[in-house]
């Protein structure tokens, strides 16, 4: 069975580059979430109207319950997709397959129930279009459409005359073949567009020199403008600045200064973790570390660890007491410092950073220590 399925996939050129699919998986999930939201809104609206018509139009007598049930399912799906995206991130594919399967079942029921002597026009159209909607692995999409095709064939054979059932089976088979074939071309085009959009977004949000997320990305994340996950989960942050970097540029030249920043950027990218600690380039020689996990004591340890990592790079700088590049860190947190406004937290961390610079650099100081010093 698997060999036959692979032969069909190769014959219709249905295979998609797996690496491209995996790289863009998050974008594909977002596209599917948007599709589910839109199609459930449309499906719910249509079936609600049809439910009303079922009480006044003779052709639809006795179908009010079927319309009402599909409307309720659409309403639930629409409500779920209105929740925060991250909450449903891991469930979008089961949700979309469940809803599309429900829609196909409803169309088959409607066609066979309304006119046993006619052709299943609605079902055939939905069968042809379904493969084009879902942005997922082709084997999964084909399995869903194959099951729907089989269900339509069985329902038509059981409830209709043989001649009409034969037409339904022929039309459904042609629809599935055309839908699957067109799906590959449409899917590849949409995947390419999603990939290009993702790359463009990365270029806009990434610092060209260090490869770290840039100032714009930092502000967007902390404000929750595009995604509220980081803004809601913010626990602490630190501002990190390279010691005596102006002197480094004067002594070694700007080209060496850029190389130094690249090395530090590479080091910070290795320890950056979207679920725990995200490091951004704040501007000039400054970085900002945003923690979604650490408290005041935890961010202090993070700062000391970052300082140690940068010292371990052993980038020569004879203008410092240590003879190598070092950094100073100022840190703060939401709970201990009693502040949940990101702009004020950055100001607090910068105040602590200034104190660290005053003490000669190569050290980490928290905002609470500056209050004690005053």
N, C-alpha and C positions, 0 to 999 in steps of 0.2 A: 504494500500500500504506500509506504513511504517513497519507494523507488518510482512508482507511478506518479505520485504527487510531484516529485522532483522533475520528472520528465515533462509534465504539464507546465510547471513553472518555467523550465528552460525553453519550451516550445513557444510560449507566449512572452518570453523575455520578462518574466515577472520578478526576477531576483534583484534585490537591492543591496548596495554596498553596506555590509554590516557595520563597518567602522564609522562610516558617515552617519548611519542611524544612531549609533551609540553616542557619538560626539554631540549630536543635536537632540539627545533624548529629552532634555528639560524643555527645549523649545517645542518639541513635538507634543509633549504632555500639555503644555499651555495651549497649543492650538487645538488639541482634542477637548480640553476643558471648555474652551470658548465655543467649539462646535456643539458640545453636549448642552451647554447653556442656551445657545440659540435654537437648536432643533427641539429641545424640550419646551421652550417657550412657544415656538410655532405649533408644535404638536398639541400642547395643552390648549392653546387658543382655538385651534381648528376643532378639536374634539369637544370643547365646551359649547361651541356654536352648533356642532352636529348633535350634541345631546339635547339642546333646546329644540332643534328642528325635528328630532325624533318624536316629539309630543304633538307636532302639528302637521308634519308631512307624512302622508300614508306610506310612502316608500320606505320610511325608516322606522315604522312602528315596531315596537318590541326590541329595539337596539339601544334604548337609553342607558341601560346598565353597562353595556360594553363600552359605550362612549364615556360614561362617567368614570369607569375604572381606569381607562387609559388617561383621562384627564388627571385623575388623582396621582397616577404614576408619574406623569409629566411634571406635575406640580412639585412632587417630592424631589425629582431630579433637578429641576430648576432651583429649588430652595437649597439643595446641597451645593450646587455650583456657585451660589451666591456667597457661600462661606469663604473664609480665608483660604487662598490657593494652597498654601503649604500643608494645611490640615488634610487635604484630600489628595495630595501629590502621589501617594503610593497606591491609590485606589481608582485612578481615572480610567485605566483600561478595563477592569471588571465592570465599572459603572457604564462605560460607553457601550461595551458589548451587551450588557444586560438590557440597556435601553434600546439599542438597535434590534436586538433579538425580539424584544417586546413589540417594537413597531412593526417588524416583519410579520410576527404572529398575528397582530391586530389586523394588518392589511389582508393577510390570507383569510382570516376569519370573516372579515367584511365582504370580501369578494365571493367567497363560497356561500355565505349566509344570505347575502342580498339577492343573488341571481344565480342559482345552481346551473342554469342553462347557458349562462354567458361566459365570457372570457375574463380571467383574473387580470384586468388591466392595471389596477393599482399595485398589486403585488409584483407584477412584471416590471413596472417602472421603478419601484423601490428596490427590487433585486438588482436592477441595472445600475442604480445610483449608489447603493450602500458601499460597494468596494471603494468608490472614489472619496468617500467621506473620511474614513478612519485612517489616521496616520499611525500605523503599527506594522509589525512584521507581516509580510504578505501571506505566510502560512496561516496566521491567525485570522486574517481577513477572509481568506479563501475558505477556511473551515466554517466560519459563520455563514457565508453566502451558500456554501454547499449544503449545510444543514437546512437553511431556509428553502433552498431549491427542492430538497428532498421532501420537506414538509408540505410545500405547495403541490408537488406531484402526487403525494399520497392523498392530500385533501381533495384535489380535483378528481382523482380516480375513484375515490370513495363516494363523492357527493354529486358527480356530474355524469352525463352520458359519455360514452367512450369517445365519440367524435370531438366533443368539446374538451374533454380531459386531454386528448392528444394534442389539441391546439395549445392548451395551457402549458403542457410539458415542453412542446417545441419552442413556444415563445419564451418561457422561463429559461430554457437552456441557452438560447441565443442571447438573451439579456445578460445572463451571468457571464458568458464568454466575452461579450463586448465590454461589460462593466469591468471585468478583471483585466482585460487587455488595455483598455483606456486608463485604468487606474495606475498602471505602472508608469506610463508617461506623465500623467498628472502628478503622481506622487513624487517622481524624481524631480520634476520641475519645482514643486512646492518645497521639497527637501533642500534643493539647491538654493532657493530663495531664503529659506530659514537659515541655512548655513551662512550665506552671505550677510544676512542681517545680523547674525550673531557675531561674525568676525568684525563687522563695522562697529557694532556696539562695544566690543572689546577694545578696538582701537580708540574709540572716543573716551572710554572709561579707564584706559591704562596709561600710565606714564611711559613715554617713549624711551626714556633713558634707563630706568630701573625695572620696568615691567610690572611694577606694583600698581594697584588701583590708585587713581589720581585724586586730586582735591575735589573735583566735581562728583566723583563716585562716592567719596567720603561723605560729602554734604547730602547727597541723594539718599544714601543708606541711613544716615543718622536722623534725617528728617522723615524717613519713611515715604518719600515721594512716589517711588515706584514699587517698593516692597517693604512692608512694615515689619518684617521678621527681625531685622537687626535693631531697629528703633525700639521695638517692644522688649527685646531680649538684652539690651545693653546693661552690663553690670559695672564695668569700669573702663577706663582708658588711660593711655600714657602718651606723652609727647616726647619724642626722642630726637636729639640733635647731635650732629658730629662736632666734636671739640676741635677748635683751632683750624677749621677748614679753610678759612680765608688765607691763613698763612700757608696752608698746604698748597693751595692754588698758586700763590705767589712763588713758592719755592720750587714746586715740581711742574707747574704749568697746568692749563685748563684741560688738556687732553688726558693727563694723568688723573686730574680731578674727576673727569667723567668716568674713567676706568674704575676709580675708587668707588664712586656711587653705584656703578653697575655691579661690582663685587658685593657690596652691601645689599643691594636690591636682590640679587640672586640668593644670598643667604637668608634674607627675610621672607622671600617667596617659599623657601623650603619649609619654614616653620609656620607659615600662615595656614590657618585651617578655617574654612567657612563656618564650621559648626562651633568653634570655640574662640579662636583668636585671629583677627583679620588685620593685616598691616597695610597702611596706605602711605603714599608719599604726600606729605602735607604741603611741601613747597620748599625750594632751596635745598638746605641740608637737613630739613626736619621730616620726621616720619611720625605717624600716629598709629598706635596699636589699640584696636578696639576689642575688648573682651566680652564675650557673651556668657562667660562662666565664672571668672575669677572675682573674688571680693577684694577688699583693700589689701589684705596681706598677700593674697594670690597675685595681684597685679604687681606688687613689689617684687615677688620672686620672678615674675615674668621679665621685669625690667632688668634685674640682675642677670638673668639668663641671657637676655639680648646683649647686654654689655659684655658678658663673657664670650659669646659667640663672635662678636665683632673684634674683640681683642685677639681671639684665636685665629682670625684671618691674617694677623701679623702684617698689616699694610704699613710699610715704613713711613714714619713721619718724625723727622728729627727735631721738629719744632715743639714737641710735647715732652713732658717729663718722662713718659713711658717709652718714648721713641717709636711708638706705633699709633695708628688711628684708634681713638677711643670715642665713646659717646656719653652724653649726660641724659638722664631721664627724669621727667616729672610726671607723677601719676596721681590719680584720684579715683573715687568710686561713687556709686549712686547712694548706697546705704550709709556708710560711715561719714561721708561728707555731706549728706542730707541734700542732695541735688539730683534731679532727674532731667534737667534741661541740658541737651548736648553742648550748646554754645557756652554755657556757664562751666560745664565740666572741662571743656577745652581750655577755657581761661584759667581755671584752677590748676590744671596740669602745666600750663605755661608759666604760671606764677611759681610753681614748684621747680620747674626747669631752670628758671632764672636763678633761684637759690642754689641749685646744683652747680650752675656755671660760676656763681660767685665763690663757691667753695673749691674751685679749681678744676671742675669737670671730672669725668671718669667716675661718676657716682650717680645714685638714684635717690631722689627725695620725694616724699609724698606731700600732698597739700596740707595735711594735718600738722606736719612738722613745721611748715612755714608759719602756721598760726601760733605754735609754741614759741617759735623764734621771736615773733612780734611781742 
